Amino acid sequence: MKFYNVYILLCADGSYYTGITSDVEKRLIDHNSGRKPNAYTYNRRPVELVWSQSFTEPVQAILFEKKIKKWSRAKKEALINGAYEMLSELSECKNISHYMNHIGHKKKDG
């Protein structure tokens, strides 16, 4: 059975890179070798694998990779650290318009 792995790398500059591969070890070597000068990780080497998850369905892996790429740094770190209970809290929108709409909604209902 073939597995598709979503992974997160910690780059030398402290940023995170999220990707997908069928061979995590080979992909980590590729990132650190610097074969692609235009790649995000090229100027951020060395990189370190800090998280990965395997999927049996490629579509599931692709969708999860795209989701993680949109996450905040704090949410990625919660995933990396296994703090799954924090993921929903870190998903809440914190901008002022969301806050005002949420308060307004509460006043109408209650």
C-alpha positions as CSV (number, residue, x, y, z in Angstrom):
1,M,0.0,0.0,0.0
2,K,1.3,3.4,-0.9
3,F,1.3,6.2,1.7
4,Y,1.1,10.0,1.2
5,N,2.8,12.0,3.9
6,V,2.0,15.6,4.8
7,Y,5.0,17.0,6.6
8,I,6.2,20.2,8.3
9,L,9.8,21.3,8.3
10,L,11.4,23.8,10.6
11,C,13.7,26.0,8.6
12,A,17.0,27.5,9.8
13,D,15.4,31.0,9.8
14,G,12.6,29.7,12.2
15,S,9.9,29.6,9.5
16,Y,7.9,26.5,8.7
17,Y,7.5,24.7,5.4
18,T,4.6,22.3,4.7
19,G,4.7,19.8,1.9
20,I,3.5,16.4,0.7
21,T,5.5,13.4,-0.4
22,S,5.4,9.6,-0.6
23,D,8.9,9.3,0.9
24,V,9.6,11.7,3.8
25,E,13.3,10.7,4.3
26,K,14.1,11.2,0.6
27,R,12.2,14.5,0.5
28,L,14.1,15.8,3.6
29,I,17.4,15.0,1.9
30,D,16.2,16.8,-1.2
31,H,15.3,19.9,0.8
32,N,18.7,19.9,2.5
33,S,20.7,19.3,-0.6
34,G,19.5,22.5,-2.2
35,R,18.9,21.1,-5.7
36,K,16.2,23.7,-6.5
37,P,17.5,27.2,-6.1
38,N,14.0,28.7,-6.5
39,A,12.6,26.5,-3.7
40,Y,11.3,28.1,-0.4
41,T,13.8,26.1,1.6
42,Y,16.9,26.7,-0.5
43,N,18.0,29.8,1.4
44,R,16.6,28.5,4.7
45,R,18.7,25.3,5.1
46,P,19.3,23.3,7.0
47,V,15.7,22.1,7.6
48,E,14.5,19.7,10.2
49,L,11.4,17.4,10.0
50,V,9.2,18.4,13.0
51,W,5.9,16.7,12.1
52,S,4.4,14.3,9.6
53,Q,1.2,12.3,9.1
54,S,0.5,9.5,6.6
55,F,-2.6,9.1,4.5
56,T,-3.6,6.2,2.3
57,E,-5.7,8.5,0.0
58,P,-3.8,11.1,-2.0
59,V,-6.7,13.5,-2.1
60,Q,-7.0,13.5,1.7
61,A,-3.3,14.3,2.0
62,I,-3.5,17.1,-0.6
63,L,-6.5,18.7,1.2
64,F,-4.8,18.5,4.6
65,E,-1.6,20.0,3.2
66,K,-3.5,22.9,1.7
67,K,-5.4,23.4,5.0
68,I,-2.2,23.5,7.1
69,K,-0.5,26.0,4.8
70,K,-3.3,28.5,5.6
71,W,-2.9,28.0,9.4
72,S,-1.2,30.5,11.7
73,R,2.2,29.8,13.1
74,A,0.6,29.2,16.6
75,K,-1.8,26.6,15.1
76,K,1.0,24.8,13.3
77,E,3.0,24.7,16.5
78,A,0.0,23.3,18.4
79,L,-0.2,20.5,15.8
80,I,3.6,19.9,16.0
81,N,3.5,19.7,19.8
82,G,0.4,17.5,19.9
83,A,-1.7,20.1,21.6
84,Y,-4.8,19.1,19.6
85,E,-7.2,20.7,22.2
86,M,-5.8,24.1,21.2
87,L,-6.5,23.7,17.4
88,S,-10.2,24.8,17.6
89,E,-9.4,27.8,19.9
90,L,-6.6,28.9,17.5
91,S,-9.1,28.6,14.6
92,E,-11.3,31.4,16.0
93,C,-11.2,34.6,14.1
94,K,-9.8,37.4,16.2
95,N,-10.3,40.4,14.0
96,I,-12.4,43.4,15.1
97,S,-15.2,42.9,12.6
98,H,-15.7,39.3,13.7
99,Y,-15.7,40.4,17.4
100,M,-18.3,43.1,16.7
101,N,-20.5,40.8,14.8
102,H,-20.2,38.1,17.5
103,I,-21.2,40.6,20.2
104,G,-24.0,42.0,18.1
105,H,-25.3,38.4,17.5
106,K,-25.3,37.7,21.2
107,K,-27.3,40.9,22.0
108,K,-29.9,40.0,19.4
109,D,-30.3,36.5,20.8
110,G,-30.1,37.1,24.5
